[in-house]
Amino acid sequence: ANVTGPELANQPFWEPLIRVIDWAWENVTSTLCSCLTTHAVLQFRYAQHRIPQEQKIWGVFPHRVMDKVHPLVNDVNSRFHVPHSRWNAVTPEQFREAGLRVLVESEEIGVHLATSPDGLRFVFFQGHPEYDTVSLLKEYKREVLRWIAGEREDYPPMPDNYFSLQQKAIFDEYAWCLKRARDAGETLPEFPEKLVASNIDNIWHDTAEAVVANWIGLVYQVTHRERHLPFMEGVDPDNPLGLA
């Protein structure tokens, strides 16, 4: 969804989303929220409003597993990277003030993975582990095209920790040639996507896949516990995983 303005409660999706999430809370074993949905749920269910940032949190950032006993992070690297792309943040202090379980955090940009107090009913991603290898490249291209079209005043910075030194040099040269051609009224050079797309390193997908696989496995275990009992029968709804 394209958000206009800082207040999520003013967005057209707000009331319908609340109805969906409230229904899911009562009827679904676990709901996984990513980025914008995480911010929305934390606002209307936990009264934690996201905070606008002076600069966009944009790139691929290192994270550390904070709760190594939670089964969502079972058998994943204790340190791994996650893509982020957002102008807003819910801080680690806000997650903990809401009583949420913080599982994965970055010293630089805060919480990536957390859960509701019961450990499973809601799973929150603040980053974008689902991104393809070239997703941030496509976003960078979009912002450059917006600058060309006059939709943004500043030339966009590159995503952090995403391009190699060689790739950065290619884009620096492109930016110089682009600005020179624009000022001279000449034909603008083509965005050098083809020169870099096949050489971008993906350093997040395997861990992201493992976490989602763990999530699916936990949902299966909870809903089929004790010889395939009916949905959630015999399961403590406040602590379905039996966490300490």
C-alpha positions in Angstrom: 0.0 0.0 0.0 1.2 3.5 -0.8 1.0 5.5 2.4 0.3 9.3 2.2 1.0 11.3 5.3 2.6 10.3 8.6 -0.5 8.9 10.4 -1.4 5.3 9.6 -4.9 5.7 11.1 -5.8 8.1 8.3 -5.1 5.6 5.6 -7.9 4.0 3.5 -6.8 0.5 4.5 -6.9 1.2 8.3 -10.3 0.1 9.3 -10.4 -3.0 6.9 -7.0 -4.0 8.2 -8.1 -3.9 11.8 -11.1 -6.1 11.0 -8.9 -8.6 9.3 -6.3 -8.7 12.1 -9.0 -8.9 14.8 -10.6 -11.9 12.9 -7.2 -13.5 12.6 -6.5 -13.1 16.3 -9.6 -15.2 17.1 -9.4 -17.7 14.3 -5.9 -18.2 13.0 -3.0 -20.0 14.7 -0.4 -17.5 13.7 -0.2 -14.3 11.5 3.0 -13.1 10.0 3.3 -9.4 9.5 5.9 -7.6 7.4 7.1 -4.0 7.7 4.1 -1.7 7.1 1.7 -4.3 8.6 4.0 -4.7 11.6 3.8 -0.9 12.2 0.0 -0.9 11.8 -0.6 -3.8 14.2 1.8 -2.4 16.8 -0.2 0.9 16.7 -3.7 -0.3 17.0 -3.2 -3.4 19.2 -0.2 -2.3 21.3 -0.5 1.5 21.2 3.1 1.9 19.8 3.3 4.5 17.1 6.1 4.3 14.6 8.6 7.1 14.6 9.6 9.0 11.3 13.3 8.9 10.6 15.5 11.7 9.3 17.0 9.4 6.7 15.5 6.4 5.1 16.5 3.0 6.6 17.5 1.4 3.3 19.9 -1.4 2.5 21.1 -4.7 3.9 22.0 -4.7 7.6 23.6 -7.2 10.0 21.5 -8.6 12.8 22.0 -10.8 15.8 19.7 -13.4 17.3 18.7 -12.2 20.8 16.6 -15.1 22.0 18.4 -18.3 20.9 15.9 -20.7 22.6 12.9 -19.6 20.5 12.0 -22.2 17.9 11.5 -19.6 15.2 15.3 -19.1 15.1 16.2 -22.8 15.6 19.2 -23.8 13.5 19.7 -20.4 11.9 22.9 -18.4 12.0 23.2 -16.4 15.2 24.2 -13.4 13.0 22.7 -12.7 9.6 21.6 -10.0 7.2 18.2 -8.6 6.4 17.1 -6.0 3.8 15.2 -3.0 5.0 13.4 -0.2 3.2 11.4 2.2 5.4 11.2 5.8 6.5 9.8 4.9 9.9 10.8 2.7 12.8 9.4 1.1 16.0 12.3 1.1 18.4 13.5 -1.8 20.5 12.3 0.0 23.6 8.8 0.2 22.1 8.7 -3.5 21.3 9.7 -4.4 24.8 7.4 -1.8 26.4 4.5 -3.6 24.6 5.6 -6.8 26.2 6.7 -8.4 22.8 9.4 -11.0 22.5 12.3 -9.6 20.5 14.1 -12.4 18.7 16.4 -10.7 16.2 17.9 -7.2 16.5 20.4 -4.9 14.8 22.7 -2.6 16.7 22.4 -0.1 13.8 18.7 -0.1 13.0 16.8 -1.9 15.7 14.4 -4.9 15.8 13.8 -7.1 12.8 12.0 -10.1 14.3 9.6 -10.2 17.3 6.5 -12.1 18.4 3.4 -11.5 20.5 3.9 -12.3 24.2 2.7 -15.9 23.7 5.5 -16.4 21.2 3.5 -17.4 18.1 0.0 -15.7 17.6 1.7 -12.8 15.9 5.1 -12.8 14.2 6.5 -9.4 13.3 9.1 -8.6 10.6 10.2 -5.0 10.5 12.5 -5.8 7.6 12.0 -7.4 4.2 13.5 -10.9 4.3 11.3 -11.8 1.4 13.1 -9.5 -1.0 14.6 -10.9 -4.2 18.2 -10.3 -5.0 17.4 -7.3 -7.2 14.6 -5.8 -5.2 16.7 -3.0 -3.8 18.3 -2.4 -7.2 14.7 -1.9 -8.6 13.9 0.5 -5.8 17.1 2.5 -6.5 16.3 2.6 -10.2 12.8 3.9 -9.3 14.2 6.7 -7.2 16.7 7.7 -9.9 13.8 7.9 -12.4 11.8 10.0 -10.0 14.8 12.4 -9.8 14.9 12.5 -13.6 11.2 13.3 -13.7 11.6 16.0 -11.1 9.6 14.2 -8.4 12.5 14.4 -5.9 15.0 17.3 -5.5 18.0 15.3 -4.3 19.8 12.6 -6.2 19.0 9.4 -4.4 21.7 7.7 -2.3 22.6 4.1 -2.8 21.2 1.4 -0.5 23.6 0.7 2.4 25.7 -2.5 2.3 24.2 -3.7 -0.9 26.4 -2.8 -3.9 30.0 -3.8 -4.2 32.8 -1.2 -4.7 32.8 -1.9 -8.4 29.0 -1.6 -8.6 29.1 1.7 -6.7 31.8 3.0 -9.1 29.5 2.2 -12.0 26.6 4.0 -10.5 28.8 7.0 -9.5 29.9 7.3 -13.1 26.4 6.9 -14.3 25.2 9.7 -12.0 28.0 12.0 -13.3 27.1 11.3 -16.9 23.4 11.6 -16.3 23.7 15.1 -14.6 26.0 16.3 -17.4 23.7 15.1 -20.1 20.7 16.7 -18.4 22.4 20.0 -18.0 23.6 20.0 -21.6 20.2 19.0 -22.9 21.6 15.8 -24.4 20.1 12.3 -24.5 20.2 10.7 -21.1 22.3 7.6 -20.6 20.5 4.3 -19.8 20.4 3.2 -16.2 23.2 0.5 -16.0 21.0 -2.2 -14.5 22.2 -4.9 -16.8 25.8 -4.2 -15.8 25.2 -5.1 -12.1 22.1 -7.2 -11.7 23.7 -10.5 -12.3 26.6 -9.8 -9.9 24.7 -8.7 -6.7 25.3 -11.0 -3.7 22.3 -12.3 -1.8 23.3 -12.7 1.8 19.8 -13.0 3.4 17.7 -15.5 1.5 18.8 -18.8 3.1 18.2 -17.5 6.7 14.9 -15.9 5.7 13.7 -19.2 4.2 14.8 -21.1 7.4 12.8 -18.8 9.6 9.7 -19.0 7.5 10.1 -22.8 7.4 10.3 -22.8 11.2 7.2 -20.7 11.4 5.2 -23.1 9.2 6.5 -26.1 11.2 5.4 -24.5 14.5 1.9 -23.8 13.1 1.7 -27.4 12.1 2.9 -28.7 15.5 0.4 -26.5 17.5 -2.6 -27.4 15.3 -1.8 -31.1 15.2 -0.5 -31.7 18.7 -1.4 -34.9 20.5 -2.4 -37.1 17.6 -4.2 -34.5 15.5 -6.5 -33.1 18.0 -9.0 -30.6 16.7 -7.8 -27.0 16.1 -6.0 -25.7 19.2 -7.6 -28.3 21.5 -5.5 -28.8 24.6 -3.2 -25.9 23.7 -2.7 -23.0 26.1 -3.6 -20.0 23.9 -1.4 -17.7 26.0 1.6 -20.0 25.6 1.1 -22.4 22.7 4.8 -23.2 22.4 5.3 -23.9 26.1 8.0 -21.2 26.4 9.4 -20.3 29.7 
